[in-house]
Amino acid sequence: MTASSPRPASPSWRGEPLSTVNESNAMRPAWFDAHLSTRDFERLRIVIERYAGIRMPDAKSTMLESRLRHRLRDLGIEDFGEYAALVLRSRPQDAEFVRFIDCVTTNKTDFFRERGHFDYLAQTTWPTLATELGAGLDRELVVWCAASSTGEEPYTLAMVLSEVAARTPGLRFRIIATDLSTEVLERAQRGVYTDAQVEPVPLHMRMKYLMRSKDRSQGLVRVTPALRSLVRFGRLNLVDDDWPVRERVDIIFCRNVFIYFDRKMQEAILRRFCRQLVPGGYVFLGHAEAINGHDVPLKSVGPTTYRTASTTNGVRA
Ligand SMILES: C[S@@+](CC[C@H](N)C(=O)[O-])C[C@H]1O[C@@H](n2cnc3c(N)ncnc32)[C@H](O)[C@@H]1O
């Protein structure tokens, strides 16, 4: 504002309470009151299920409407019909399609979520793989975190394995972290979290693997460069025919994403996991995702923890 600009009127706090002010709907932009019709929900639901495998029961219509409303606002589109048409004529690599998919994914995650899996990893999984296959000692141990969201899960894996490495001279490991949503991957790569988010991280690990921001009042921490360097992030759609993970891995963490897939899709992905794993490799699923009667060559070895058939330890599906 220049010196000659008129001064803005100072705010007035007198008058009617807001609730009684006669707001005119005409003042509101059209997207504000737009409604996702059954037909448009149906059109978008089909795209989501085909592209991402994510089931969208009717009950999710309101959630989808609220998640997509800001796309209408940002694009200056007035109604969901126009937005659905835009999505339908987009190709998967188009910017709006990518944003659309970002909006429909649910990304809830935590550091040390379902903690028992990390204890099992440190105490049983890695020693077993080291003894049977030399994993981590004769060669690098490779862990794939297949729905990594904003990074809490792969960084937890990196912390836990770093602790093991600190008492196991020569242990080498690496983590591949993938997700469908580009937005969460960007946040994961930045590795910045609030104090509340890192609360589940044990204090001694917080001191080693997290750095406080210079401005302490922000209440933010960042994962150290050394820990970040152990995790490689990339975009991967589990439903795609081609996965850009070219190597065999020892362990797959794929937790709290199967709940969104139907059983046929779960089985297809689990069978592909088995081919991606070394013989005797491990799969960890979310606690609500137990394999029950699925037609897959995996054997249960703990709570939602599975192993592929192995030639060395007699594990058979
Ligand atoms: C609820 S979060 C779970 C995050 C983490 N695994 C955990 O357990 O805390 C589910 C994640 O799966 C991702 N996702 C959904 N559909 C996917 C797909 N088809 N391929 C890859 N990732 C997908 C979402 O973007 C989201 O980040």
The ligand as an ORCA input file, in Angstrom:
! r2SCAN-3c Opt
* xyz 0 1
  C      -3.998    -45.329      5.142
  S      -2.478    -45.032      4.307
  C      -1.420    -46.218      5.088
  C      -0.012    -45.711      5.260
  C       0.964    -46.656      5.981
  N       1.193    -47.845      5.217
  C       0.451    -47.014      7.347
  O       0.017    -48.138      7.578
  O       0.494    -46.160      8.238
  C      -2.819    -45.796      2.728
  C      -1.871    -45.335      1.629
  O      -2.073    -46.173      0.484
  C      -1.921    -45.383     -0.682
  N      -2.603    -46.057     -1.800
  C      -3.936    -46.145     -2.056
  N      -4.149    -46.815     -3.196
  C      -2.940    -47.169     -3.685
  C      -2.507    -47.863     -4.845
  N      -3.381    -48.329     -5.744
  N      -1.178    -48.034     -5.020
  C      -0.278    -47.540     -4.121
  N      -0.626    -46.872     -3.009
  C      -1.944    -46.676     -2.792
  C      -2.542    -44.060     -0.295
  O      -2.088    -43.006     -1.107
  C      -2.123    -43.916      1.162
  O      -0.976    -43.126      1.315
*
